[in-house]
Amino acid sequence: MHTTKLLLLALATATTDAYTLVVCQLYRGATTKDVEWGLLNRRDAMGLGEKGVWNTGARKCPLANSSGKTALMYTFCRSDPYSGAGGVLPPHGGEVECRESGSYDWPACNVKC
Protein backbone atom coordinates (compact mmCIF):
# COMPACT_ATOMS: atom_id res chain seq x y z
CA MET A 1 0.00 0.00 0.00
CA HIS A 2 2.82 2.40 0.91
CA THR A 3 4.58 1.66 -2.40
CA THR A 4 1.38 2.36 -4.34
CA LYS A 5 0.99 5.75 -2.65
CA LEU A 6 4.59 6.66 -3.47
CA LEU A 7 4.12 5.58 -7.09
CA LEU A 8 0.97 7.69 -7.43
CA LEU A 9 2.71 10.68 -5.84
CA ALA A 10 5.67 10.32 -8.21
CA LEU A 11 3.36 10.05 -11.22
CA ALA A 12 1.37 13.12 -10.14
CA THR A 13 4.56 15.11 -9.65
CA ALA A 14 5.93 14.08 -13.04
CA THR A 15 2.77 15.05 -14.89
CA THR A 16 2.30 18.48 -13.28
CA ASP A 17 5.14 19.92 -15.37
CA ALA A 18 3.65 18.75 -18.68
CA TYR A 19 2.79 21.47 -21.16
CA THR A 20 2.34 22.07 -24.87
CA LEU A 21 3.77 24.99 -26.82
CA VAL A 22 1.39 26.09 -29.58
CA VAL A 23 2.55 28.16 -32.58
CA CYS A 24 0.10 30.22 -34.62
CA GLN A 25 0.98 31.40 -38.12
CA LEU A 26 -0.63 34.51 -39.56
CA TYR A 27 -1.86 34.47 -43.16
CA ARG A 28 -3.48 36.92 -45.59
CA GLY A 29 -2.99 40.01 -43.46
CA ALA A 30 -3.90 38.53 -40.08
CA THR A 31 -2.19 40.17 -37.09
CA THR A 32 -1.27 39.12 -33.58
CA LYS A 33 -4.37 41.00 -32.41
CA ASP A 34 -6.42 38.51 -34.44
CA VAL A 35 -4.90 35.63 -32.47
CA GLU A 36 -5.72 37.42 -29.21
CA TRP A 37 -9.28 37.96 -30.47
CA GLY A 38 -9.53 34.22 -31.22
CA LEU A 39 -8.20 33.28 -27.78
CA LEU A 40 -10.94 35.39 -26.19
CA ASN A 41 -13.86 34.88 -28.56
CA ARG A 42 -13.36 31.63 -30.49
CA ARG A 43 -11.84 29.21 -27.98
CA ASP A 44 -13.46 26.13 -29.54
CA ALA A 45 -12.26 27.02 -33.05
CA MET A 46 -8.79 27.58 -31.60
CA GLY A 47 -8.92 24.05 -30.14
CA LEU A 48 -8.68 25.23 -26.54
CA GLY A 49 -11.80 24.23 -24.64
CA GLU A 50 -12.18 25.66 -21.15
CA LYS A 51 -8.59 25.60 -19.90
CA GLY A 52 -6.46 28.70 -20.03
CA VAL A 53 -3.19 29.57 -21.72
CA TRP A 54 -0.09 31.39 -20.52
CA ASN A 55 3.11 32.97 -21.81
CA THR A 56 1.29 34.39 -24.84
CA GLY A 57 2.95 36.71 -27.29
CA ALA A 58 4.41 37.47 -30.69
CA ARG A 59 7.86 36.07 -31.39
CA LYS A 60 10.13 35.51 -34.38
CA CYS A 61 10.45 31.80 -35.04
CA PRO A 62 12.31 29.82 -37.68
CA LEU A 63 10.16 28.76 -40.61
CA ALA A 64 9.75 25.04 -41.19
CA ASN A 65 11.75 23.80 -44.19
CA SER A 66 13.31 27.25 -44.78
CA SER A 67 16.79 27.22 -43.33
CA GLY A 68 17.76 30.52 -41.73
CA LYS A 69 14.45 32.29 -42.39
CA THR A 70 12.22 33.55 -39.58
CA ALA A 71 8.75 35.05 -39.38
CA LEU A 72 6.53 36.62 -36.76
CA MET A 73 4.46 33.94 -35.02
CA TYR A 74 2.14 34.03 -32.03
CA THR A 75 2.85 31.42 -29.38
CA PHE A 76 1.21 30.30 -26.17
CA CYS A 77 1.55 27.51 -23.64
CA ARG A 78 -1.19 25.22 -22.37
CA SER A 79 -1.35 22.31 -19.95
CA ASP A 80 -3.17 19.89 -22.28
CA PRO A 81 -1.97 18.33 -25.53
CA TYR A 82 -2.87 20.26 -28.67
CA SER A 83 -3.82 17.75 -31.32
CA GLY A 84 -4.40 18.60 -34.94
CA ALA A 85 -4.85 22.21 -35.99
CA GLY A 86 -6.95 25.06 -34.69
CA GLY A 87 -7.43 28.58 -35.87
CA VAL A 88 -9.80 31.35 -36.79
CA LEU A 89 -10.93 33.53 -39.64
CA PRO A 90 -10.94 36.98 -38.00
CA PRO A 91 -13.92 39.27 -38.73
CA HIS A 92 -11.73 41.82 -40.56
CA GLY A 93 -10.03 39.28 -42.84
CA GLY A 94 -6.94 37.14 -42.69
CA GLU A 95 -6.44 33.67 -41.33
CA VAL A 96 -4.80 32.26 -38.22
CA GLU A 97 -3.70 28.62 -38.05
CA CYS A 98 -2.28 27.03 -34.89
CA ARG A 99 -0.50 23.72 -34.27
CA GLU A 100 1.82 22.24 -31.71
CA SER A 101 5.36 23.60 -32.04
CA GLY A 102 7.51 21.29 -34.13
CA SER A 103 4.61 19.38 -35.68
CA TYR A 104 5.24 18.02 -39.16
CA ASP A 105 5.97 20.89 -41.56
CA TRP A 106 5.36 23.45 -38.78
CA PRO A 107 7.73 25.91 -37.07
CA ALA A 108 9.46 24.86 -33.86
CA CYS A 109 9.81 27.95 -31.68
CA ASN A 110 12.24 28.12 -28.79
CA VAL A 111 9.96 29.33 -25.98
CA LYS A 112 10.07 28.29 -22.33
CA CYS A 113 6.69 27.48 -20.84
Backbone torsions as a table, in degrees:
resi	resn	phi	psi	omega
1	MET	NA	-44.1	180.0
2	HIS	-62.1	-40.7	179.2
3	THR	-64.2	-39.1	178.9
4	THR	-63.3	-42.3	178.9
5	LYS	-63.0	-42.4	179.1
6	LEU	-64.9	-40.0	178.9
7	LEU	-63.8	-44.3	177.9
8	LEU	-63.5	-40.9	178.1
9	LEU	-63.8	-42.7	179.0
10	ALA	-64.4	-41.4	178.7
11	LEU	-64.8	-43.5	178.9
12	ALA	-62.9	-40.7	179.2
13	THR	-66.2	-40.8	-178.6
14	ALA	-67.0	-33.7	-175.9
15	THR	-87.1	-11.6	-179.1
16	THR	-72.4	-20.5	-179.6
17	ASP	-93.2	4.7	-179.6
18	ALA	-72.2	140.6	178.1
19	TYR	-155.6	167.5	175.7
20	THR	-129.8	130.9	173.4
21	LEU	-93.3	125.1	-179.2
22	VAL	-109.8	135.7	179.5
23	VAL	-116.4	127.6	177.8
24	CYS	-110.3	128.2	175.3
25	GLN	-98.9	146.2	-176.1
26	LEU	-107.3	126.6	-178.2
27	TYR	-124.2	156.2	171.9
28	ARG	49.8	44.1	174.9
29	GLY	87.9	4.5	176.6
30	ALA	-66.0	151.5	-179.3
31	THR	-121.8	172.0	176.6
32	THR	-63.0	-29.2	176.3
33	LYS	-62.8	-32.3	177.8
34	ASP	-66.7	-36.7	176.2
35	VAL	-65.2	-45.5	179.0
36	GLU	-60.5	-39.2	176.6
37	TRP	-61.0	-44.1	178.9
38	GLY	-63.6	-39.8	178.8
39	LEU	-62.5	-32.8	-179.5
40	LEU	-87.7	-37.3	-169.0
41	ASN	-112.5	-16.1	-177.0
42	ARG	-134.7	52.6	-175.2
43	ARG	-59.0	-40.2	-179.9
44	ASP	-65.9	-44.4	178.5
45	ALA	-63.1	-31.8	178.9
46	MET	-79.2	-4.7	178.7
47	GLY	76.2	30.4	-172.8
48	LEU	-103.1	-33.4	-174.3
49	GLY	69.0	-148.1	-173.6
50	GLU	-87.9	-23.1	-175.2
51	LYS	-72.4	153.9	-177.2
52	GLY	-85.5	179.3	177.5
53	VAL	-129.0	162.0	176.7
54	TRP	-145.5	170.9	-179.7
55	ASN	54.0	48.2	-179.9
56	THR	-82.4	151.5	173.7
57	GLY	159.5	165.8	178.3
58	ALA	-85.9	135.3	-179.9
59	ARG	-146.5	152.5	172.6
60	LYS	-84.4	128.1	-179.1
61	CYS	-129.6	151.8	177.5
62	PRO	-68.4	138.4	177.6
63	LEU	-74.4	143.7	176.6
64	ALA	-68.3	137.1	176.4
65	ASN	61.7	21.0	176.9
66	SER	-135.0	83.4	-174.7
67	SER	-53.3	124.8	175.5
68	GLY	83.7	-8.8	-179.3
69	LYS	-95.7	141.8	177.5
70	THR	-125.8	163.7	176.3
71	ALA	-150.9	159.0	178.2
72	LEU	-72.5	124.6	178.0
73	MET	-124.8	164.6	173.3
74	TYR	-116.1	125.5	-177.6
75	THR	-121.1	155.0	172.2
76	PHE	-154.5	159.4	179.3
77	CYS	-107.6	150.1	175.8
78	ARG	-146.7	158.9	-175.6
79	SER	-85.1	-18.2	-179.6
80	ASP	-100.6	158.9	172.6
81	PRO	-61.3	152.9	177.7
82	TYR	-118.9	99.4	-175.3
83	SER	-99.5	142.4	-179.7
84	GLY	73.3	-147.9	-179.1
85	ALA	-126.3	149.5	173.2
86	GLY	-131.4	173.0	177.9
87	GLY	162.6	-179.3	-178.6
88	VAL	-144.0	158.5	168.1
89	LEU	-108.7	100.3	-176.3
90	PRO	-60.0	153.3	-176.3
91	PRO	-63.0	-23.1	-177.7
92	HIS	-101.9	16.5	178.3
93	GLY	102.1	170.7	-178.4
94	GLY	91.5	-179.3	179.6
95	GLU	-150.6	139.4	177.0
96	VAL	-121.7	127.4	176.3
97	GLU	-124.8	133.2	-176.7
98	CYS	-124.7	141.0	175.6
99	ARG	-147.9	167.5	176.3
100	GLU	-64.9	137.7	179.3
101	SER	-55.7	131.8	177.9
102	GLY	82.5	4.2	175.0
103	SER	-60.0	164.2	-178.7
104	TYR	-52.7	126.7	177.3
105	ASP	60.5	31.6	-178.4
106	TRP	-132.4	146.4	-179.5
107	PRO	-58.3	146.9	174.0
108	ALA	-114.3	101.8	-178.1
109	CYS	-86.2	149.7	179.1
110	ASN	-99.0	86.0	-177.9
111	VAL	-129.1	133.5	176.6
112	LYS	-87.2	126.7	175.4
113	CYS	-94.3	NA	NA
